[in-house]
């Protein structure tokens, strides 16, 4: 069976790789937008820290996918950061947000360790005046751009073809174009929407404090900010706007990220700002992805919002199951 995957981000490439290994003839069609969510992602694989009341289905799916990640990464030759996440609060209102998260996790049978500000700074001496926090040891992180490169190599090795425009006649089309998926099928038009996010990459200059070992997720006066370690620096994100496909990095977005990050990690002032980028997450009404048949011969694998990297292996596995069921029913 011939399969065309529309979209060359982490979801599309993972689907293509799984399908090709299973014996399908696969083509990936992608226009290579610099604003793709996979390219500007922070790389956090953190379903527990991302959990929130009302998103139980997302939490369950995320935990399932996190369990698949070690084998997924091993097969791709990609390293995972296993150090975990520190969720920190700066003021009293931010502490209340973490209290809500901790109470919610308890109701879901999940737990996180409470830490005082002193305990947090013992783990990460570069932290600023944080009041308290949570340690979430099960979270992982991955370099998103290394992952994209490894997935593309794995696809090529498995016989996947790549094109900017499809010339082949397919038995099945898989729509995995992230935020752009909404324009590829009428049933997605009112479901998928672009959610803009701005992200910064910073590098340690000589004399600067080393980057954090853990992923740091913070609430600063109600605004979320995260710092994800990278070799010689870290990724700082992320703003979130309902702004359509506006690809500009705004001065206000950069200012807010740097201001809040400096509260959490004061040594950031000695770092070099090496990249500022904007990307589009594929939002959905309930924050859950759409992984299903839209009509005979057309599958959707989109709407992953903030969890595209996290949900890549479970999405690819589910799409492969649907492809096999569809092929058996022919």
C-alpha positions in Angstrom: 0.0 0.0 0.0 1.3 3.4 -1.0 1.2 6.1 1.8 1.8 9.8 1.4 2.6 11.7 4.6 1.9 15.4 4.4 4.3 17.1 6.8 8.0 16.6 7.6 8.1 17.5 11.3 8.6 15.1 14.2 5.1 13.6 13.8 5.2 13.2 10.1 8.7 11.7 10.1 7.9 9.3 12.9 4.8 8.1 11.1 6.7 7.7 7.8 9.5 5.8 9.5 7.2 3.4 11.3 5.1 2.8 8.1 8.2 2.3 5.9 9.7 -0.2 8.4 6.3 -2.1 8.3 6.6 -2.5 4.5 4.5 0.4 3.2 5.8 2.5 0.3 6.0 5.9 1.8 6.5 9.4 0.5 6.9 12.5 2.7 5.7 15.8 1.2 7.0 18.9 3.1 7.6 22.5 2.2 10.2 23.0 4.9 8.8 26.0 6.8 11.2 27.6 9.3 8.2 28.1 11.6 7.4 24.4 12.1 6.7 23.6 15.7 9.2 20.7 15.7 12.1 23.0 14.7 11.5 25.6 17.4 10.5 23.2 20.2 12.1 23.2 23.6 12.5 19.4 23.6 10.7 18.7 26.9 9.1 15.2 27.3 7.2 16.1 30.4 3.6 14.8 30.7 3.5 15.0 34.5 4.7 18.6 34.7 2.4 19.6 31.8 -0.6 17.9 33.6 -3.7 20.1 34.5 -7.3 19.4 35.5 -9.5 18.7 32.5 -6.6 17.3 30.4 -6.8 13.8 31.7 -6.8 12.2 28.3 -3.7 14.2 27.3 -2.0 13.1 30.5 -2.8 9.4 29.9 -1.6 9.5 26.3 1.5 11.4 27.3 2.5 8.9 30.0 2.0 6.1 27.6 4.2 7.8 25.0 6.9 8.7 27.6 7.2 4.9 28.3 8.0 4.4 24.6 10.6 7.0 24.4 13.7 5.2 25.7 13.4 2.5 23.0 12.4 5.1 20.4 15.5 7.1 21.1 17.7 4.1 21.2 16.6 2.9 17.8 17.3 6.4 16.4 20.6 6.8 18.2 19.4 9.9 20.0 20.4 10.8 23.6 17.8 11.6 26.2 18.4 13.9 29.2 17.1 11.9 32.2 17.8 14.5 34.9 14.2 15.5 35.3 12.3 18.8 35.8 12.3 21.3 38.6 9.0 23.3 38.6 9.7 26.5 40.6 7.6 29.4 42.0 8.8 32.9 42.5 5.9 34.5 44.5 3.0 33.4 46.6 0.5 33.3 43.7 3.0 31.1 41.8 3.2 28.8 44.8 -0.5 28.4 44.7 -0.3 27.2 41.1 2.2 24.6 42.1 0.0 23.6 45.0 -2.9 23.0 42.6 -0.6 20.9 40.3 0.6 18.9 43.2 -2.9 18.2 44.5 -4.1 17.3 41.0 -1.3 14.9 40.5 -2.2 13.2 43.8 -5.7 12.6 42.6 -4.3 11.0 39.4 -2.0 8.7 41.3 1.0 10.7 40.4 3.4 12.4 42.7 6.1 15.1 42.8 8.5 15.9 45.6 8.0 19.3 47.3 11.2 21.3 47.7 12.0 24.5 49.6 13.9 27.4 47.9 17.0 26.3 49.7 16.7 22.7 48.5 16.2 23.9 45.0 19.3 26.1 45.1 21.3 23.1 46.4 20.3 21.2 43.3 20.8 24.2 41.0 23.0 26.9 42.5 22.3 29.3 39.6 18.6 29.7 40.6 17.4 33.1 41.9 15.1 33.9 44.7 12.6 31.1 44.2 10.2 30.4 47.0 9.6 26.7 46.5 9.1 24.0 43.9 8.5 20.5 42.8 11.0 17.8 41.6 9.6 15.6 38.8 12.3 13.0 38.3 10.5 11.0 35.5 10.5 13.7 32.9 12.9 13.5 30.0 14.2 16.0 27.4 15.7 15.6 23.9 17.4 17.9 21.5 14.7 18.6 19.0 16.9 19.4 16.0 19.1 16.3 16.6 15.9 14.3 16.7 14.7 15.7 13.4 18.0 14.9 11.7 18.0 11.4 13.1 14.4 10.8 12.0 15.1 11.9 8.5 18.1 9.7 8.3 16.1 6.7 9.6 13.4 7.4 7.0 15.9 7.5 4.2 17.5 4.3 5.4 14.0 2.7 5.4 13.3 3.8 1.8 11.1 6.8 2.4 11.0 9.2 -0.5 10.9 13.0 0.0 9.3 15.7 -2.1 7.9 19.3 -1.9 5.0 18.4 -4.1 3.5 14.9 -4.4 3.6 13.3 -7.8 2.6 9.8 -6.7 -0.8 8.3 -6.6 -1.4 7.1 -3.0 -3.7 4.6 -1.4 -3.7 6.6 1.9 -2.8 10.2 2.7 -1.7 11.0 6.3 -2.2 14.6 7.2 0.6 15.4 9.7 1.3 19.0 8.8 0.9 20.5 12.3 -0.9 23.9 12.3 -1.1 23.8 8.5 -3.2 20.7 8.7 -6.4 22.8 9.1 -6.1 23.8 5.4 -5.8 20.2 4.1 -9.2 18.8 4.9 -12.6 20.3 5.6 -13.0 18.3 8.8 -9.9 19.9 10.3 -10.7 23.5 9.4 -12.7 24.2 12.5 -10.6 22.0 14.7 -6.9 22.7 14.2 -5.6 26.2 14.7 -2.1 27.8 14.8 -0.8 28.8 18.3 2.2 31.0 18.0 5.2 30.5 20.3 8.5 32.4 20.5 11.6 30.8 21.7 15.2 31.9 22.3 18.5 30.0 22.3 21.3 31.2 24.5 24.9 30.2 24.8 27.2 30.6 27.8 30.0 33.1 27.2 33.4 32.9 29.0 33.0 33.5 32.7 29.2 32.9 32.7 27.7 30.4 35.1 27.1 27.0 33.5 23.6 26.3 32.3 21.2 24.3 34.6 21.4 20.5 34.7 17.7 20.1 35.1 14.9 21.5 32.9 13.6 24.5 34.9 9.9 25.3 34.5 8.8 28.4 36.4 5.9 30.6 37.1 6.8 34.3 37.3 3.9 36.4 38.3 1.6 34.0 36.6 3.6 33.8 33.4 5.2 30.4 32.5 8.8 30.2 31.4 11.1 27.3 30.9 14.8 26.7 30.5 15.9 23.5 28.8 19.6 22.7 28.9 21.6 22.3 25.7 25.3 21.7 25.1 26.9 25.0 26.2 23.7 26.8 26.9 19.9 26.4 27.0 16.6 27.0 25.2 14.4 29.6 26.7 10.6 29.6 26.0 8.0 30.1 25.3 5.4 32.7 24.6 1.9 31.7 23.5 -0.4 33.8 21.3 -3.5 33.3 19.3 -2.1 35.3 16.4 -2.7 33.2 13.3 0.3 32.6 11.1 2.3 35.6 12.2 5.9 34.5 12.0 7.5 37.6 13.4 9.5 37.4 16.6 8.2 40.4 18.6 10.3 42.8 20.8 7.7 42.3 23.5 7.9 38.5 23.4 11.7 38.6 23.7 11.6 41.2 26.5 9.1 39.1 28.5 11.1 35.9 28.1 14.4 37.5 29.1 12.9 39.5 32.0 11.2 36.4 33.5 14.1 34.1 32.9 16.5 36.6 34.6 14.3 36.4 37.8 14.6 32.6 37.8 18.3 32.4 36.6 20.0 35.7 37.2 23.2 34.6 35.5 21.4 34.7 32.1 22.7 38.3 31.7 26.1 36.9 30.9 24.9 34.7 28.1 24.8 35.3 24.4 21.5 35.5 22.5 22.2 33.3 19.5 18.7 32.7 18.1 15.2 34.1 18.3 12.5 32.2 16.4 8.7 31.9 16.2 6.8 28.7 15.4 3.3 27.4 15.3 1.9 24.7 17.5 -1.1 22.8 16.2 -3.8 23.7 18.7 -7.1 21.7 19.2 -10.2 22.5 21.2 -9.4 20.0 24.0 -5.6 20.1 23.6 -5.7 16.4 22.5 -4.4 15.3 19.1 -6.6 14.0 16.3 -5.3 10.6 15.3 -8.0 8.9 13.2 -9.5 8.4 9.8 -11.2 11.5 8.3 -12.6 9.6 5.4 -11.6 6.4 3.4 -8.0 6.9 2.3 -7.3 10.0 4.5 -5.9 9.8 8.0 -5.1 12.7 10.4 -2.2 12.8 12.9 -2.2 16.4 14.1 -3.4 18.8 16.8 -0.6 17.9 19.3 -0.3 21.4 20.6 2.6 21.6 23.1 3.2 17.8 23.1 4.3 17.0 19.5 7.7 15.7 20.5 6.4 13.8 23.5 3.6 12.1 21.5 5.6 11.2 18.5 6.2 7.5 19.2 2.6 6.8 20.4 1.2 8.7 17.4 3.3 6.7 15.0 2.3 3.5 16.6 -1.4 4.4 16.4 -1.2 5.5 12.8 0.5 2.3 11.9 -2.3 0.3 13.5 -4.8 2.3 11.6 -2.9 1.7 8.3 -2.8 -2.0 8.9 -6.5 -2.1 9.7 -7.3 -0.1 6.6 -5.1 -2.3 4.5 -6.7 -5.5 5.8 -10.2 -4.1 5.1 -9.5 -3.5 1.4 
